[in-house]
Amino acid sequence: MKMQEIKELSEKEREEKISDLQEEYFNLKFQLAMGKIENPGRLKYMRRDIARMLTLKSSQPVIEPTQAAQEKESKKTADKK
């Protein structure tokens, strides 16, 4: 999955995708240990996709509730002018 595709997802979709990928990655590692994996190279790409999503998640600024309220208030006053 490319970074542009990840950025287009909503926050909730990203969270769901991260958990799905982590679960699938765990299952593939289990298959690898059992010797029943068809494509072991897929582990590498899954690990990178998870890292991309977590990187984007950590780089997004967290807006505090008070900060969000201040931003709304400043927008309202700017609109009135």
PyMOL Python script that loads the backbone (N, CA, C, O; Angstrom):
from pymol import cmd

cmd.read_pdbstr("""\
ATOM      1  N   MET A   1       0.847  -1.163   0.000  1.00  0.00           N
ATOM      2  CA  MET A   1       0.000   0.000   0.000  1.00  0.00           C
ATOM      3  C   MET A   1       0.902   1.238   0.000  1.00  0.00           C
ATOM      4  O   MET A   1       1.853   1.325   0.777  1.00  0.00           O
ATOM      5  N   LYS A   2       0.597   2.173  -0.862  1.00  0.00           N
ATOM      6  CA  LYS A   2       1.415   3.368  -0.979  1.00  0.00           C
ATOM      7  C   LYS A   2       0.976   4.412   0.040  1.00  0.00           C
ATOM      8  O   LYS A   2      -0.157   4.398   0.521  1.00  0.00           O
ATOM      9  N   MET A   3       1.903   5.320   0.359  1.00  0.00           N
ATOM     10  CA  MET A   3       1.642   6.336   1.368  1.00  0.00           C
ATOM     11  C   MET A   3       0.461   7.225   0.968  1.00  0.00           C
ATOM     12  O   MET A   3      -0.325   7.626   1.827  1.00  0.00           O
ATOM     13  N   GLN A   4       0.331   7.532  -0.305  1.00  0.00           N
ATOM     14  CA  GLN A   4      -0.778   8.368  -0.760  1.00  0.00           C
ATOM     15  C   GLN A   4      -2.120   7.680  -0.490  1.00  0.00           C
ATOM     16  O   GLN A   4      -3.083   8.335  -0.093  1.00  0.00           O
ATOM     17  N   GLU A   5      -2.182   6.380  -0.700  1.00  0.00           N
ATOM     18  CA  GLU A   5      -3.415   5.634  -0.424  1.00  0.00           C
ATOM     19  C   GLU A   5      -3.731   5.650   1.066  1.00  0.00           C
ATOM     20  O   GLU A   5      -4.893   5.744   1.460  1.00  0.00           O
ATOM     21  N   ILE A   6      -2.700   5.559   1.883  1.00  0.00           N
ATOM     22  CA  ILE A   6      -2.892   5.565   3.332  1.00  0.00           C
ATOM     23  C   ILE A   6      -3.399   6.927   3.797  1.00  0.00           C
ATOM     24  O   ILE A   6      -4.273   7.002   4.660  1.00  0.00           O
ATOM     25  N   LYS A   7      -2.854   8.005   3.230  1.00  0.00           N
ATOM     26  CA  LYS A   7      -3.270   9.352   3.613  1.00  0.00           C
ATOM     27  C   LYS A   7      -4.718   9.625   3.259  1.00  0.00           C
ATOM     28  O   LYS A   7      -5.374  10.430   3.920  1.00  0.00           O
ATOM     29  N   GLU A   8      -5.226   8.970   2.230  1.00  0.00           N
ATOM     30  CA  GLU A   8      -6.607   9.178   1.804  1.00  0.00           C
ATOM     31  C   GLU A   8      -7.618   8.481   2.714  1.00  0.00           C
ATOM     32  O   GLU A   8      -8.807   8.797   2.674  1.00  0.00           O
ATOM     33  N   LEU A   9      -7.158   7.542   3.527  1.00  0.00           N
ATOM     34  CA  LEU A   9      -8.056   6.844   4.444  1.00  0.00           C
ATOM     35  C   LEU A   9      -8.402   7.741   5.628  1.00  0.00           C
ATOM     36  O   LEU A   9      -7.610   8.600   6.017  1.00  0.00           O
ATOM     37  N   SER A  10      -9.581   7.538   6.194  1.00  0.00           N
ATOM     38  CA  SER A  10      -9.938   8.272   7.400  1.00  0.00           C
ATOM     39  C   SER A  10      -9.205   7.651   8.589  1.00  0.00           C
ATOM     40  O   SER A  10      -8.632   6.567   8.482  1.00  0.00           O
ATOM     41  N   GLU A  11      -9.230   8.344   9.704  1.00  0.00           N
ATOM     42  CA  GLU A  11      -8.527   7.877  10.902  1.00  0.00           C
ATOM     43  C   GLU A  11      -9.065   6.513  11.351  1.00  0.00           C
ATOM     44  O   GLU A  11      -8.297   5.622  11.716  1.00  0.00           O
ATOM     45  N   LYS A  12     -10.377   6.365  11.319  1.00  0.00           N
ATOM     46  CA  LYS A  12     -10.996   5.103  11.741  1.00  0.00           C
ATOM     47  C   LYS A  12     -10.618   3.965  10.799  1.00  0.00           C
ATOM     48  O   LYS A  12     -10.334   2.852  11.241  1.00  0.00           O
ATOM     49  N   GLU A  13     -10.618   4.253   9.488  1.00  0.00           N
ATOM     50  CA  GLU A  13     -10.240   3.231   8.506  1.00  0.00           C
ATOM     51  C   GLU A  13      -8.786   2.812   8.690  1.00  0.00           C
ATOM     52  O   GLU A  13      -8.452   1.634   8.557  1.00  0.00           O
ATOM     53  N   ARG A  14      -7.917   3.784   8.998  1.00  0.00           N
ATOM     54  CA  ARG A  14      -6.503   3.460   9.233  1.00  0.00           C
ATOM     55  C   ARG A  14      -6.340   2.556  10.438  1.00  0.00           C
ATOM     56  O   ARG A  14      -5.568   1.597  10.401  1.00  0.00           O
ATOM     57  N   GLU A  15      -7.067   2.859  11.513  1.00  0.00           N
ATOM     58  CA  GLU A  15      -6.985   2.034  12.720  1.00  0.00           C
ATOM     59  C   GLU A  15      -7.425   0.603  12.427  1.00  0.00           C
ATOM     60  O   GLU A  15      -6.786  -0.351  12.871  1.00  0.00           O
ATOM     61  N   GLU A  16      -8.516   0.457  11.677  1.00  0.00           N
ATOM     62  CA  GLU A  16      -9.009  -0.879  11.328  1.00  0.00           C
ATOM     63  C   GLU A  16      -8.005  -1.610  10.436  1.00  0.00           C
ATOM     64  O   GLU A  16      -7.770  -2.807  10.603  1.00  0.00           O
ATOM     65  N   LYS A  17      -7.422  -0.887   9.500  1.00  0.00           N
ATOM     66  CA  LYS A  17      -6.456  -1.484   8.573  1.00  0.00           C
ATOM     67  C   LYS A  17      -5.209  -1.932   9.329  1.00  0.00           C
ATOM     68  O   LYS A  17      -4.663  -2.998   9.044  1.00  0.00           O
ATOM     69  N   ILE A  18      -4.754  -1.130  10.288  1.00  0.00           N
ATOM     70  CA  ILE A  18      -3.583  -1.502  11.089  1.00  0.00           C
ATOM     71  C   ILE A  18      -3.855  -2.790  11.852  1.00  0.00           C
ATOM     72  O   ILE A  18      -3.027  -3.700  11.849  1.00  0.00           O
ATOM     73  N   SER A  19      -5.010  -2.873  12.504  1.00  0.00           N
ATOM     74  CA  SER A  19      -5.313  -4.081  13.283  1.00  0.00           C
ATOM     75  C   SER A  19      -5.465  -5.295  12.372  1.00  0.00           C
ATOM     76  O   SER A  19      -5.033  -6.392  12.727  1.00  0.00           O
ATOM     77  N   ASP A  20      -6.076  -5.111  11.200  1.00  0.00           N
ATOM     78  CA  ASP A  20      -6.216  -6.223  10.249  1.00  0.00           C
ATOM     79  C   ASP A  20      -4.849  -6.708   9.763  1.00  0.00           C
ATOM     80  O   ASP A  20      -4.597  -7.912   9.704  1.00  0.00           O
ATOM     81  N   LEU A  21      -3.976  -5.772   9.419  1.00  0.00           N
ATOM     82  CA  LEU A  21      -2.645  -6.144   8.938  1.00  0.00           C
ATOM     83  C   LEU A  21      -1.826  -6.831  10.027  1.00  0.00           C
ATOM     84  O   LEU A  21      -1.113  -7.796   9.753  1.00  0.00           O
ATOM     85  N   GLN A  22      -1.926  -6.338  11.260  1.00  0.00           N
ATOM     86  CA  GLN A  22      -1.190  -6.964  12.358  1.00  0.00           C
ATOM     87  C   GLN A  22      -1.676  -8.382  12.606  1.00  0.00           C
ATOM     88  O   GLN A  22      -0.879  -9.280  12.878  1.00  0.00           O
ATOM     89  N   GLU A  23      -2.979  -8.583  12.512  1.00  0.00           N
ATOM     90  CA  GLU A  23      -3.531  -9.925  12.697  1.00  0.00           C
ATOM     91  C   GLU A  23      -3.082 -10.854  11.570  1.00  0.00           C
ATOM     92  O   GLU A  23      -2.704 -11.999  11.818  1.00  0.00           O
ATOM     93  N   GLU A  24      -3.124 -10.363  10.344  1.00  0.00           N
ATOM     94  CA  GLU A  24      -2.695 -11.158   9.200  1.00  0.00           C
ATOM     95  C   GLU A  24      -1.196 -11.464   9.268  1.00  0.00           C
ATOM     96  O   GLU A  24      -0.763 -12.562   8.918  1.00  0.00           O
ATOM     97  N   TYR A  25      -0.414 -10.488   9.720  1.00  0.00           N
ATOM     98  CA  TYR A  25       1.026 -10.684   9.877  1.00  0.00           C
ATOM     99  C   TYR A  25       1.312 -11.780  10.908  1.00  0.00           C
ATOM    100  O   TYR A  25       2.188 -12.621  10.706  1.00  0.00           O
ATOM    101  N   PHE A  26       0.566 -11.757  12.010  1.00  0.00           N
ATOM    102  CA  PHE A  26       0.721 -12.793  13.032  1.00  0.00           C
ATOM    103  C   PHE A  26       0.424 -14.173  12.453  1.00  0.00           C
ATOM    104  O   PHE A  26       1.158 -15.130  12.697  1.00  0.00           O
ATOM    105  N   ASN A  27      -0.659 -14.265  11.684  1.00  0.00           N
ATOM    106  CA  ASN A  27      -1.037 -15.548  11.087  1.00  0.00           C
ATOM    107  C   ASN A  27       0.031 -16.038  10.104  1.00  0.00           C
ATOM    108  O   ASN A  27       0.330 -17.231  10.055  1.00  0.00           O
ATOM    109  N   LEU A  28       0.600 -15.121   9.326  1.00  0.00           N
ATOM    110  CA  LEU A  28       1.652 -15.513   8.383  1.00  0.00           C
ATOM    111  C   LEU A  28       2.909 -15.986   9.116  1.00  0.00           C
ATOM    112  O   LEU A  28       3.563 -16.935   8.682  1.00  0.00           O
ATOM    113  N   LYS A  29       3.245 -15.327  10.225  1.00  0.00           N
ATOM    114  CA  LYS A  29       4.400 -15.773  11.013  1.00  0.00           C
ATOM    115  C   LYS A  29       4.155 -17.161  11.583  1.00  0.00           C
ATOM    116  O   LYS A  29       5.069 -17.983  11.653  1.00  0.00           O
ATOM    117  N   PHE A  30       2.923 -17.418  11.989  1.00  0.00           N
ATOM    118  CA  PHE A  30       2.570 -18.734  12.511  1.00  0.00           C
ATOM    119  C   PHE A  30       2.700 -19.793  11.418  1.00  0.00           C
ATOM    120  O   PHE A  30       3.222 -20.882  11.656  1.00  0.00           O
ATOM    121  N   GLN A  31       2.217 -19.458  10.208  1.00  0.00           N
ATOM    122  CA  GLN A  31       2.349 -20.379   9.079  1.00  0.00           C
ATOM    123  C   GLN A  31       3.815 -20.626   8.743  1.00  0.00           C
ATOM    124  O   GLN A  31       4.192 -21.742   8.386  1.00  0.00           O
ATOM    125  N   LEU A  32       4.640 -19.592   8.856  1.00  0.00           N
ATOM    126  CA  LEU A  32       6.067 -19.733   8.584  1.00  0.00           C
ATOM    127  C   LEU A  32       6.703 -20.707   9.568  1.00  0.00           C
ATOM    128  O   LEU A  32       7.522 -21.543   9.186  1.00  0.00           O
ATOM    129  N   ALA A  33       6.322 -20.595  10.828  1.00  0.00           N
ATOM    130  CA  ALA A  33       6.861 -21.481  11.853  1.00  0.00           C
ATOM    131  C   ALA A  33       6.431 -22.930  11.622  1.00  0.00           C
ATOM    132  O   ALA A  33       7.175 -23.866  11.914  1.00  0.00           O
ATOM    133  N   MET A  34       5.231 -23.096  11.097  1.00  0.00           N
ATOM    134  CA  MET A  34       4.721 -24.437  10.835  1.00  0.00           C
ATOM    135  C   MET A  34       5.234 -24.994   9.505  1.00  0.00           C
ATOM    136  O   MET A  34       5.111 -26.190   9.241  1.00  0.00           O
ATOM    137  N   GLY A  35       5.803 -24.136   8.680  1.00  0.00           N
ATOM    138  CA  GLY A  35       6.334 -24.568   7.397  1.00  0.00           C
ATOM    139  C   GLY A  35       5.282 -24.686   6.312  1.00  0.00           C
ATOM    140  O   GLY A  35       5.489 -25.390   5.323  1.00  0.00           O
ATOM    141  N   LYS A  36       4.150 -24.005   6.481  1.00  0.00           N
ATOM    142  CA  LYS A  36       3.061 -24.132   5.518  1.00  0.00           C
ATOM    143  C   LYS A  36       2.779 -22.823   4.792  1.00  0.00           C
ATOM    144  O   LYS A  36       1.675 -22.638   4.278  1.00  0.00           O
ATOM    145  N   ILE A  37       3.733 -21.923   4.737  1.00  0.00           N
ATOM    146  CA  ILE A  37       3.505 -20.631   4.096  1.00  0.00           C
ATOM    147  C   ILE A  37       3.816 -20.735   2.606  1.00  0.00           C
ATOM    148  O   ILE A  37       4.802 -21.358   2.213  1.00  0.00           O
ATOM    149  N   GLU A  38       2.973 -20.124   1.784  1.00  0.00           N
ATOM    150  CA  GLU A  38       3.153 -20.182   0.342  1.00  0.00           C
ATOM    151  C   GLU A  38       4.130 -19.124  -0.144  1.00  0.00           C
ATOM    152  O   GLU A  38       4.959 -19.396  -1.013  1.00  0.00           O
ATOM    153  N   ASN A  39       4.038 -17.901   0.418  1.00  0.00           N
ATOM    154  CA  ASN A  39       4.870 -16.807  -0.045  1.00  0.00           C
ATOM    155  C   ASN A  39       5.522 -16.106   1.162  1.00  0.00           C
ATOM    156  O   ASN A  39       4.954 -15.154   1.696  1.00  0.00           O
ATOM    157  N   PRO A  40       6.689 -16.563   1.588  1.00  0.00           N
ATOM    158  CA  PRO A  40       7.319 -15.959   2.762  1.00  0.00           C
ATOM    159  C   PRO A  40       7.764 -14.518   2.530  1.00  0.00           C
ATOM    160  O   PRO A  40       7.958 -13.777   3.494  1.00  0.00           O
ATOM    161  N   GLY A  41       7.929 -14.107   1.289  1.00  0.00           N
ATOM    162  CA  GLY A  41       8.323 -12.740   0.984  1.00  0.00           C
ATOM    163  C   GLY A  41       7.245 -11.721   1.315  1.00  0.00           C
ATOM    164  O   GLY A  41       7.521 -10.527   1.432  1.00  0.00           O
ATOM    165  N   ARG A  42       6.033 -12.194   1.462  1.00  0.00           N
ATOM    166  CA  ARG A  42       4.918 -11.299   1.778  1.00  0.00           C
ATOM    167  C   ARG A  42       5.054 -10.704   3.178  1.00  0.00           C
ATOM    168  O   ARG A  42       4.545  -9.615   3.443  1.00  0.00           O
ATOM    169  N   LEU A  43       5.734 -11.411   4.068  1.00  0.00           N
ATOM    170  CA  LEU A  43       5.943 -10.904   5.429  1.00  0.00           C
ATOM    171  C   LEU A  43       6.658  -9.555   5.398  1.00  0.00           C
ATOM    172  O   LEU A  43       6.308  -8.644   6.149  1.00  0.00           O
ATOM    173  N   LYS A  44       7.633  -9.434   4.550  1.00  0.00           N
ATOM    174  CA  LYS A  44       8.428  -8.214   4.431  1.00  0.00           C
ATOM    175  C   LYS A  44       7.542  -7.026   4.054  1.00  0.00           C
ATOM    176  O   LYS A  44       7.653  -5.950   4.642  1.00  0.00           O
ATOM    177  N   TYR A  45       6.666  -7.226   3.074  1.00  0.00           N
ATOM    178  CA  TYR A  45       5.820  -6.139   2.607  1.00  0.00           C
ATOM    179  C   TYR A  45       4.729  -5.780   3.613  1.00  0.00           C
ATOM    180  O   TYR A  45       4.346  -4.617   3.736  1.00  0.00           O
ATOM    181  N   MET A  46       4.242  -6.771   4.319  1.00  0.00           N
ATOM    182  CA  MET A  46       3.237  -6.497   5.350  1.00  0.00           C
ATOM    183  C   MET A  46       3.843  -5.689   6.483  1.00  0.00           C
ATOM    184  O   MET A  46       3.226  -4.752   6.988  1.00  0.00           O
ATOM    185  N   ARG A  47       5.059  -6.059   6.879  1.00  0.00           N
ATOM    186  CA  ARG A  47       5.746  -5.351   7.946  1.00  0.00           C
ATOM    187  C   ARG A  47       5.953  -3.883   7.556  1.00  0.00           C
ATOM    188  O   ARG A  47       5.804  -2.989   8.390  1.00  0.00           O
ATOM    189  N   ARG A  48       6.295  -3.641   6.293  1.00  0.00           N
ATOM    190  CA  ARG A  48       6.507  -2.277   5.808  1.00  0.00           C
ATOM    191  C   ARG A  48       5.198  -1.491   5.754  1.00  0.00           C
ATOM    192  O   ARG A  48       5.174  -0.305   6.084  1.00  0.00           O
ATOM    193  N   ASP A  49       4.116  -2.141   5.343  1.00  0.00           N
ATOM    194  CA  ASP A  49       2.819  -1.462   5.311  1.00  0.00           C
ATOM    195  C   ASP A  49       2.381  -1.045   6.709  1.00  0.00           C
ATOM    196  O   ASP A  49       1.883   0.063   6.909  1.00  0.00           O
ATOM    197  N   ILE A  50       2.569  -1.936   7.670  1.00  0.00           N
ATOM    198  CA  ILE A  50       2.217  -1.620   9.056  1.00  0.00           C
ATOM    199  C   ILE A  50       3.054  -0.447   9.541  1.00  0.00           C
ATOM    200  O   ILE A  50       2.536   0.459  10.193  1.00  0.00           O
ATOM    201  N   ALA A  51       4.341  -0.460   9.228  1.00  0.00           N
ATOM    202  CA  ALA A  51       5.229   0.623   9.652  1.00  0.00           C
ATOM    203  C   ALA A  51       4.822   1.946   9.015  1.00  0.00           C
ATOM    204  O   ALA A  51       4.871   2.983   9.677  1.00  0.00           O
ATOM    205  N   ARG A  52       4.427   1.935   7.759  1.00  0.00           N
ATOM    206  CA  ARG A  52       3.981   3.166   7.091  1.00  0.00           C
ATOM    207  C   ARG A  52       2.770   3.760   7.798  1.00  0.00           C
ATOM    208  O   ARG A  52       2.701   4.966   8.036  1.00  0.00           O
ATOM    209  N   MET A  53       1.824   2.901   8.127  1.00  0.00           N
ATOM    210  CA  MET A  53       0.609   3.389   8.777  1.00  0.00           C
ATOM    211  C   MET A  53       0.895   3.920  10.173  1.00  0.00           C
ATOM    212  O   MET A  53       0.365   4.959  10.567  1.00  0.00           O
ATOM    213  N   LEU A  54       1.726   3.215  10.916  1.00  0.00           N
ATOM    214  CA  LEU A  54       2.059   3.675  12.262  1.00  0.00           C
ATOM    215  C   LEU A  54       2.866   4.961  12.222  1.00  0.00           C
ATOM    216  O   LEU A  54       2.718   5.811  13.101  1.00  0.00           O
ATOM    217  N   THR A  55       3.713   5.115  11.222  1.00  0.00           N
ATOM    218  CA  THR A  55       4.494   6.343  11.072  1.00  0.00           C
ATOM    219  C   THR A  55       3.573   7.517  10.800  1.00  0.00           C
ATOM    220  O   THR A  55       3.716   8.578  11.409  1.00  0.00           O
ATOM    221  N   LEU A  56       2.635   7.335   9.895  1.00  0.00           N
ATOM    222  CA  LEU A  56       1.687   8.404   9.588  1.00  0.00           C
ATOM    223  C   LEU A  56       0.847   8.737  10.809  1.00  0.00           C
ATOM    224  O   LEU A  56       0.563   9.905  11.077  1.00  0.00           O
ATOM    225  N   LYS A  57       0.456   7.721  11.536  1.00  0.00           N
ATOM    226  CA  LYS A  57      -0.358   7.934  12.738  1.00  0.00           C
ATOM    227  C   LYS A  57       0.406   8.752  13.774  1.00  0.00           C
ATOM    228  O   LYS A  57      -0.164   9.652  14.391  1.00  0.00           O
ATOM    229  N   SER A  58       1.678   8.452  13.968  1.00  0.00           N
ATOM    230  CA  SER A  58       2.452   9.169  14.975  1.00  0.00           C
ATOM    231  C   SER A  58       2.833  10.570  14.518  1.00  0.00           C
ATOM    232  O   SER A  58       3.092  11.437  15.353  1.00  0.00           O
ATOM    233  N   SER A  59       2.872  10.810  13.210  1.00  0.00           N
ATOM    234  CA  SER A  59       3.248  12.132  12.723  1.00  0.00           C
ATOM    235  C   SER A  59       2.066  13.093  12.657  1.00  0.00           C
ATOM    236  O   SER A  59       2.264  14.299  12.505  1.00  0.00           O
ATOM    237  N   GLN A  60       0.845  12.584  12.769  1.00  0.00           N
ATOM    238  CA  GLN A  60      -0.333  13.437  12.755  1.00  0.00           C
ATOM    239  C   GLN A  60      -0.412  14.190  14.075  1.00  0.00           C
ATOM    240  O   GLN A  60      -0.320  13.582  15.141  1.00  0.00           O
ATOM    241  N   PRO A  61      -0.583  15.513  14.014  1.00  0.00           N
ATOM    242  CA  PRO A  61      -0.692  16.263  15.276  1.00  0.00           C
ATOM    243  C   PRO A  61      -1.994  15.936  15.982  1.00  0.00           C
ATOM    244  O   PRO A  61      -3.045  15.800  15.354  1.00  0.00           O
ATOM    245  N   VAL A  62      -1.907  15.813  17.276  1.00  0.00           N
ATOM    246  CA  VAL A  62      -3.086  15.524  18.085  1.00  0.00           C
ATOM    247  C   VAL A  62      -3.670  16.861  18.517  1.00  0.00           C
ATOM    248  O   VAL A  62      -2.981  17.668  19.142  1.00  0.00           O
ATOM    249  N   ILE A  63      -4.925  17.097  18.191  1.00  0.00           N
ATOM    250  CA  ILE A  63      -5.580  18.341  18.561  1.00  0.00           C
ATOM    251  C   ILE A  63      -6.316  18.124  19.876  1.00  0.00           C
ATOM    252  O   ILE A  63      -7.205  17.280  19.982  1.00  0.00           O
ATOM    253  N   GLU A  64      -5.929  18.896  20.855  1.00  0.00           N
ATOM    254  CA  GLU A  64      -6.571  18.813  22.159  1.00  0.00           C
ATOM    255  C   GLU A  64      -7.977  19.402  22.052  1.00  0.00           C
ATOM    256  O   GLU A  64      -8.207  20.277  21.217  1.00  0.00           O
ATOM    257  N   PRO A  65      -8.913  18.950  22.869  1.00  0.00           N
ATOM    258  CA  PRO A  65     -10.272  19.476  22.803  1.00  0.00           C
ATOM    259  C   PRO A  65     -10.330  20.991  22.984  1.00  0.00           C
ATOM    260  O   PRO A  65     -11.112  21.660  22.308  1.00  0.00           O
ATOM    261  N   THR A  66      -9.518  21.540  23.881  1.00  0.00           N
ATOM    262  CA  THR A  66      -9.537  22.983  24.099  1.00  0.00           C
ATOM    263  C   THR A  66      -8.976  23.706  22.878  1.00  0.00           C
ATOM    264  O   THR A  66      -9.461  24.777  22.511  1.00  0.00           O
ATOM    265  N   GLN A  67      -7.967  23.130  22.257  1.00  0.00           N
ATOM    266  CA  GLN A  67      -7.382  23.733  21.071  1.00  0.00           C
ATOM    267  C   GLN A  67      -8.386  23.711  19.921  1.00  0.00           C
ATOM    268  O   GLN A  67      -8.484  24.680  19.168  1.00  0.00           O
ATOM    269  N   ALA A  68      -9.122  22.632  19.781  1.00  0.00           N
ATOM    270  CA  ALA A  68     -10.128  22.536  18.727  1.00  0.00           C
ATOM    271  C   ALA A  68     -11.222  23.576  18.953  1.00  0.00           C
ATOM    272  O   ALA A  68     -11.700  24.187  17.997  1.00  0.00           O
ATOM    273  N   ALA A  69     -11.616  23.779  20.189  1.00  0.00           N
ATOM    274  CA  ALA A  69     -12.641  24.773  20.495  1.00  0.00           C
ATOM    275  C   ALA A  69     -12.133  26.176  20.183  1.00  0.00           C
ATOM    276  O   ALA A  69     -12.891  27.010  19.687  1.00  0.00           O
ATOM    277  N   GLN A  70     -10.867  26.443  20.465  1.00  0.00           N
ATOM    278  CA  GLN A  70     -10.294  27.750  20.164  1.00  0.00           C
ATOM    279  C   GLN A  70     -10.242  27.978  18.658  1.00  0.00           C
ATOM    280  O   GLN A  70     -10.497  29.087  18.189  1.00  0.00           O
ATOM    281  N   GLU A  71      -9.915  26.940  17.903  1.00  0.00           N
ATOM    282  CA  GLU A  71      -9.857  27.074  16.456  1.00  0.00           C
ATOM    283  C   GLU A  71     -11.246  27.349  15.886  1.00  0.00           C
ATOM    284  O   GLU A  71     -11.389  28.164  14.975  1.00  0.00           O
ATOM    285  N   LYS A  72     -12.265  26.678  16.410  1.00  0.00           N
ATOM    286  CA  LYS A  72     -13.631  26.925  15.956  1.00  0.00           C
ATOM    287  C   LYS A  72     -14.040  28.361  16.248  1.00  0.00           C
ATOM    288  O   LYS A  72     -14.646  29.028  15.410  1.00  0.00           O
ATOM    289  N   GLU A  73     -13.704  28.826  17.437  1.00  0.00           N
ATOM    290  CA  GLU A  73     -14.060  30.180  17.844  1.00  0.00           C
ATOM    291  C   GLU A  73     -13.373  31.210  16.956  1.00  0.00           C
ATOM    292  O   GLU A  73     -13.987  32.206  16.572  1.00  0.00           O
ATOM    293  N   SER A  74     -12.117  30.979  16.630  1.00  0.00           N
ATOM    294  CA  SER A  74     -11.397  31.932  15.779  1.00  0.00           C
ATOM    295  C   SER A  74     -11.966  31.923  14.358  1.00  0.00           C
ATOM    296  O   SER A  74     -11.988  32.965  13.703  1.00  0.00           O
ATOM    297  N   LYS A  75     -12.420  30.779  13.877  1.00  0.00           N
ATOM    298  CA  LYS A  75     -13.045  30.707  12.564  1.00  0.00           C
ATOM    299  C   LYS A  75     -14.376  31.465  12.551  1.00  0.00           C
ATOM    300  O   LYS A  75     -14.707  32.148  11.581  1.00  0.00           O
ATOM    301  N   LYS A  76     -15.128  31.333  13.641  1.00  0.00           N
ATOM    302  CA  LYS A  76     -16.422  32.024  13.725  1.00  0.00           C
ATOM    303  C   LYS A  76     -16.218  33.537  13.697  1.00  0.00           C
ATOM    304  O   LYS A  76     -16.939  34.245  12.995  1.00  0.00           O
ATOM    305  N   THR A  77     -15.254  34.030  14.446  1.00  0.00           N
ATOM    306  CA  THR A  77     -15.008  35.464  14.474  1.00  0.00           C
ATOM    307  C   THR A  77     -14.469  35.964  13.151  1.00  0.00           C
ATOM    308  O   THR A  77     -14.760  37.091  12.750  1.00  0.00           O
ATOM    309  N   ALA A  78     -13.680  35.135  12.459  1.00  0.00           N
ATOM    310  CA  ALA A  78     -13.156  35.518  11.146  1.00  0.00           C
ATOM    311  C   ALA A  78     -14.273  35.566  10.117  1.00  0.00           C
ATOM    312  O   ALA A  78     -14.257  36.409   9.220  1.00  0.00           O
ATOM    313  N   ASP A  79     -15.249  34.663  10.239  1.00  0.00           N
ATOM    314  CA  ASP A  79     -16.366  34.630   9.301  1.00  0.00           C
ATOM    315  C   ASP A  79     -17.292  35.839   9.484  1.00  0.00           C
ATOM    316  O   ASP A  79     -17.876  36.329   8.518  1.00  0.00           O
ATOM    317  N   LYS A  80     -17.419  36.309  10.707  1.00  0.00           N
ATOM    318  CA  LYS A  80     -18.298  37.446  10.989  1.00  0.00           C
ATOM    319  C   LYS A  80     -17.725  38.747  10.432  1.00  0.00           C
ATOM    320  O   LYS A  80     -18.476  39.670  10.119  1.00  0.00           O
ATOM    321  N   LYS A  81     -16.423  38.824  10.307  1.00  0.00           N
ATOM    322  CA  LYS A  81     -15.768  40.046   9.827  1.00  0.00           C
ATOM    323  C   LYS A  81     -15.859  40.170   8.381  1.00  0.00           C
ATOM    324  O   LYS A  81     -15.360  41.140   7.812  1.00  0.00           O
TER     325      LYS A  81
END
""", "prot")
cmd.dss("prot")
cmd.show_as("cartoon", "prot")
cmd.util.cbc("prot")
cmd.orient("prot")
